[in-house]
Amino acid sequence: MVYSMTAFSRCELSTDQGNLAWEIRSVNHRFLEPSLRLPESFRSLEGPLRERLRKEFARGKLEATLRFNPAAGGSDALQINQPLVDALLAAAERISRQMDAPHKINPLDVLAWPGVLGGNRPSDDQLIPQAGALFEEAVTALKAQRAREGSELKKLLEERLEAISERVASLREMMPGLLAAHRQKLIDRFNEARLELDTTRIEQELVLLAQKMDVAEELDRLDTHVSEARHILSGDQAMGRRLDFLMQEFNREANTLGSKAIDSRSTQAAVDLKVYIEQMREQVQNIE
């Protein structure tokens, strides 16, 4: 199964205590980089959910955000963790005595300290499990979208692979004729120059020239790369890195073909191959 690394999912749940909403964004990345943004009251979920993402996905930058809106009519009064505030102020007072010119404590800085300020705190035995279950739904939806986009990417890659196969086959078919025409062109130039021809020497030079222009090995490798790419696409494991490496091999053979081109047709064939390969390379960057 081909999975795209680009996707988005959102799942919501209304409860008696308020509304829960998960949003998960996934974008391209060389490795797996999960991150979670949770209200302080749900912080206990971070470790297990991060591990869940690591088990479910192989690559991509994942940003999962949980939002909790308390139900209307609930207690919206802010709750201050007074023991923590007292401890912070006492610590600040001790430090200020050791300073020549201590700054006054900004109350907003104290309120911004983790754990100081709270609001309508959720009931752990109700909302925490519900948030975890909702997260599973969001992960399932995200993976489904990655699969749908991956299916489209697979179609595009298969089309380019087929185009490469056809171009390689046509180039392989035309090469004998191109070599023969090039051989005759050289002989004609010698004749036009009215040089005394040493048949044996000419044949030796033509053999060397034919060897330099021989692209059979490059065409065979391209066919092999096409077969390997199709094999990878038919697998069920993460394949983005393998395909990315294969694109480099495709490009290497296309460059060699271009350097050995002997006329406009073979040059155009090499250019077409490089275009197809570049189109595939751009799409492969999106695959998990």
C-alpha positions as CSV (number, residue, x, y, z in Angstrom):
1,M,0.0,0.0,0.0
2,V,1.3,3.4,-1.0
3,Y,0.8,6.1,1.6
4,S,1.2,9.9,1.1
5,M,2.8,11.9,3.8
6,T,0.4,14.8,3.2
7,A,-3.0,14.6,4.9
8,F,-5.3,16.2,7.5
9,S,-8.0,14.9,9.8
10,R,-10.4,16.4,12.3
11,C,-12.7,14.6,14.7
12,E,-15.0,16.1,17.3
13,L,-17.0,14.8,20.2
14,S,-19.6,16.6,22.3
15,T,-19.8,15.5,26.0
16,D,-21.7,16.8,29.1
17,Q,-18.5,18.6,30.2
18,G,-17.7,20.2,26.9
19,N,-16.6,19.7,23.3
20,L,-13.4,17.8,22.3
21,A,-11.8,18.2,19.0
22,W,-8.6,16.6,17.6
23,E,-6.8,17.9,14.5
24,I,-3.9,16.0,13.0
25,R,-1.8,17.5,10.2
26,S,0.8,15.5,8.3
27,V,3.4,16.9,5.9
28,N,6.6,15.6,4.2
29,H,9.6,14.9,6.3
30,R,12.7,12.6,5.9
31,F,11.9,10.9,9.2
32,L,9.0,10.6,11.6
33,E,8.6,13.7,13.8
34,P,5.4,13.6,15.9
35,S,4.4,16.5,18.1
36,L,1.3,17.0,20.3
37,R,-0.4,20.1,21.7
38,L,-2.6,19.4,24.6
39,P,-4.4,21.4,27.3
40,E,-2.7,21.0,30.6
41,S,-5.5,18.9,32.0
42,F,-4.9,16.3,29.3
43,R,-1.1,16.2,29.6
44,S,-1.1,12.6,30.9
45,L,-2.1,11.5,27.4
46,E,1.0,12.9,25.6
47,G,3.4,9.9,26.1
48,P,1.0,7.1,25.1
49,L,-0.4,9.1,22.1
50,R,3.1,10.0,20.9
51,E,4.0,6.3,21.0
52,R,0.8,5.5,19.1
53,L,1.8,7.7,16.3
54,R,5.3,6.1,16.2
55,K,3.7,2.7,15.8
56,E,1.2,3.7,13.2
57,F,3.4,5.9,10.9
58,A,6.9,5.5,9.5
59,R,7.7,9.0,8.1
60,G,6.2,12.5,8.1
61,K,6.0,15.5,10.4
62,L,2.8,15.0,12.4
63,E,1.2,17.8,14.5
64,A,-1.7,16.6,16.7
65,T,-3.7,19.3,18.5
66,L,-6.5,18.7,21.1
67,R,-8.9,21.5,21.8
68,F,-11.4,21.4,24.7
69,N,-14.2,23.9,25.1
70,P,-16.1,23.6,28.4
71,A,-19.9,23.2,28.2
72,A,-22.0,26.4,28.5
73,G,-23.2,26.8,32.1
74,G,-20.2,25.1,33.6
75,S,-17.9,26.9,35.9
76,D,-15.7,29.2,33.8
77,A,-14.0,30.7,36.8
78,L,-10.2,30.5,36.6
79,Q,-8.6,28.3,39.2
80,I,-5.3,29.3,40.7
81,N,-2.9,26.8,42.1
82,Q,-2.2,28.8,45.3
83,P,0.4,26.5,46.8
84,L,2.4,26.6,43.6
85,V,2.1,30.4,43.5
86,D,3.3,30.7,47.1
87,A,6.3,28.5,46.3
88,L,7.2,30.5,43.2
89,L,6.9,33.8,45.1
90,A,9.0,32.5,47.9
91,A,11.7,31.3,45.5
92,A,11.7,34.6,43.7
93,E,12.1,36.4,47.0
94,R,15.1,34.3,48.0
95,I,16.7,35.0,44.7
96,S,16.0,38.8,44.8
97,R,17.9,39.1,48.1
98,Q,21.0,38.0,46.3
99,M,20.7,40.5,43.5
100,D,21.8,44.2,43.6
101,A,18.9,45.5,41.6
102,P,16.1,42.9,41.5
103,H,13.2,43.4,39.1
104,K,9.7,43.4,40.3
105,I,7.8,40.2,39.7
106,N,5.2,40.5,36.9
107,P,1.9,38.8,37.9
108,L,1.3,37.8,34.3
109,D,4.6,35.9,34.3
110,V,3.5,34.0,37.4
111,L,0.1,33.2,35.8
112,A,2.0,31.9,32.7
113,W,4.0,29.4,34.8
114,P,2.9,25.8,33.9
115,G,0.3,24.5,36.4
116,V,-0.5,27.9,38.0
117,L,-3.6,28.7,36.1
118,G,-6.5,26.4,35.4
119,G,-10.1,26.6,34.4
120,N,-12.9,24.1,34.2
121,R,-10.8,21.0,34.7
122,P,-12.1,17.8,33.1
123,S,-13.0,14.8,35.1
124,D,-10.1,12.3,34.5
125,D,-12.4,9.3,34.6
126,Q,-14.6,10.6,31.8
127,L,-12.9,13.0,29.4
128,I,-9.4,11.6,29.4
129,P,-10.5,8.2,28.0
130,Q,-12.9,9.9,25.6
131,A,-10.1,12.1,24.3
132,G,-8.0,9.0,23.8
133,A,-10.7,7.2,21.9
134,L,-11.3,10.3,19.8
135,F,-7.6,10.4,19.0
136,E,-7.8,6.9,17.6
137,E,-10.6,8.0,15.3
138,A,-8.5,10.9,14.1
139,V,-5.5,8.7,13.4
140,T,-7.7,6.2,11.5
141,A,-9.1,9.1,9.4
142,L,-5.6,10.5,8.8
143,K,-4.3,7.1,7.6
144,A,-7.3,6.7,5.3
145,Q,-6.6,10.0,3.7
146,R,-2.9,9.2,3.3
147,A,-3.9,6.0,1.7
148,R,-6.3,7.7,-0.8
149,E,-3.7,10.2,-1.8
150,G,-1.1,7.5,-2.0
151,S,-3.3,5.6,-4.4
152,E,-3.3,8.6,-6.7
153,L,0.4,9.0,-6.4
154,K,0.8,5.3,-7.3
155,K,-1.2,5.8,-10.5
156,L,1.0,8.8,-11.5
157,L,4.2,6.8,-10.9
158,E,2.9,3.8,-12.8
159,E,2.1,6.1,-15.8
160,R,5.6,7.5,-15.8
161,L,7.1,4.0,-15.4
162,E,5.1,2.9,-18.4
163,A,6.3,5.9,-20.4
164,I,9.9,5.2,-19.5
165,S,9.5,1.5,-20.6
166,E,8.0,2.6,-24.0
167,R,10.8,5.2,-24.5
168,V,13.5,2.6,-23.7
169,A,12.0,0.1,-26.0
170,S,11.8,2.6,-28.9
171,L,15.3,3.7,-28.3
172,R,16.6,0.1,-28.2
173,E,14.8,-0.5,-31.5
174,M,16.2,2.6,-33.2
175,M,19.9,2.2,-32.0
176,P,21.1,-0.2,-34.7
177,G,19.8,2.1,-37.4
178,L,21.3,5.1,-35.7
179,L,24.7,3.4,-35.5
180,A,24.6,2.2,-39.1
181,A,23.7,5.7,-40.3
182,H,26.5,7.2,-38.2
183,R,28.9,4.7,-39.6
184,Q,27.9,5.6,-43.2
185,K,28.2,9.3,-42.4
186,L,31.8,8.9,-41.3
187,I,32.7,6.9,-44.4
188,D,31.0,9.5,-46.6
189,R,33.1,12.2,-45.0
190,F,36.3,10.4,-45.7
191,N,35.2,9.9,-49.3
192,E,34.4,13.6,-49.6
193,A,37.8,14.5,-48.3
194,R,39.3,12.2,-50.9
195,L,41.5,10.5,-48.3
196,E,43.1,7.2,-49.0
197,L,41.1,4.8,-47.0
198,D,42.7,2.0,-44.9
199,T,39.7,-0.3,-44.6
200,T,41.2,-2.1,-41.6
201,R,42.0,1.1,-39.8
202,I,38.5,2.5,-40.5
203,E,36.8,-0.6,-39.2
204,Q,38.9,-0.4,-36.0
205,E,37.9,3.2,-35.5
206,L,34.3,2.4,-36.2
207,V,34.4,-0.4,-33.7
208,L,35.8,1.9,-31.0
209,L,33.2,4.5,-31.8
210,A,30.4,2.0,-31.6
211,Q,31.6,0.9,-28.2
212,K,31.6,4.5,-27.0
213,M,28.1,5.0,-28.3
214,D,26.7,1.6,-27.1
215,V,23.8,2.2,-24.7
216,A,22.6,-1.4,-24.3
217,E,23.8,-1.5,-20.8
218,E,22.1,1.7,-19.8
219,L,18.8,0.6,-21.4
220,D,19.0,-2.8,-19.6
221,R,19.5,-1.0,-16.3
222,L,16.6,1.3,-16.9
223,D,14.4,-1.7,-17.6
224,T,15.7,-3.2,-14.3
225,H,14.9,-0.1,-12.4
226,V,11.4,0.0,-13.8
227,S,10.8,-3.5,-12.7
228,E,12.2,-2.8,-9.2
229,A,10.0,0.3,-8.9
230,R,6.9,-1.6,-9.8
231,H,7.9,-4.3,-7.2
232,I,8.4,-1.7,-4.5
233,L,5.0,-0.1,-5.3
234,S,3.3,-3.4,-5.0
235,G,4.6,-3.9,-1.4
236,D,2.9,-3.1,1.9
237,Q,5.8,-1.5,3.8
238,A,7.1,2.1,3.9
239,M,8.7,2.7,0.5
240,G,9.5,6.4,0.2
241,R,13.2,6.1,0.9
242,R,13.7,3.1,-1.4
243,L,12.0,4.9,-4.2
244,D,14.0,8.1,-3.6
245,F,17.2,6.1,-4.0
246,L,15.9,4.4,-7.1
247,M,15.2,7.8,-8.7
248,Q,18.9,8.7,-8.3
249,E,19.7,5.5,-10.2
250,F,17.2,6.3,-12.9
251,N,18.7,9.8,-13.3
252,R,22.3,8.4,-13.5
253,E,21.4,6.2,-16.5
254,A,19.5,9.0,-18.2
255,N,22.5,11.3,-17.9
256,T,24.7,8.6,-19.4
257,L,22.3,8.1,-22.3
258,G,22.4,11.9,-22.9
259,S,26.2,11.9,-23.0
260,K,26.2,9.1,-25.6
261,A,23.5,10.6,-27.8
262,I,24.6,10.7,-31.5
263,D,21.7,12.5,-33.1
264,S,18.6,14.6,-32.3
265,R,16.4,11.5,-31.9
266,S,18.5,9.9,-29.2
267,T,19.1,13.3,-27.6
268,Q,15.3,13.8,-27.4
269,A,14.8,10.3,-26.0
270,A,17.3,11.1,-23.2
271,V,15.6,14.4,-22.5
272,D,12.2,12.7,-22.3
273,L,13.5,10.2,-19.9
274,K,14.9,12.9,-17.6
275,V,11.5,14.7,-17.7
276,Y,9.7,11.5,-16.7
277,I,12.2,10.7,-13.9
278,E,12.0,14.3,-12.5
279,Q,8.2,14.1,-12.4
280,M,8.5,10.8,-10.5
281,R,11.1,12.2,-8.1
282,E,8.8,15.1,-7.2
283,Q,6.0,12.7,-6.4
284,V,8.2,10.3,-4.5
285,Q,9.0,13.1,-2.0
286,N,5.4,12.8,-0.9
287,I,5.4,9.0,-0.2
288,E,5.8,7.6,3.3
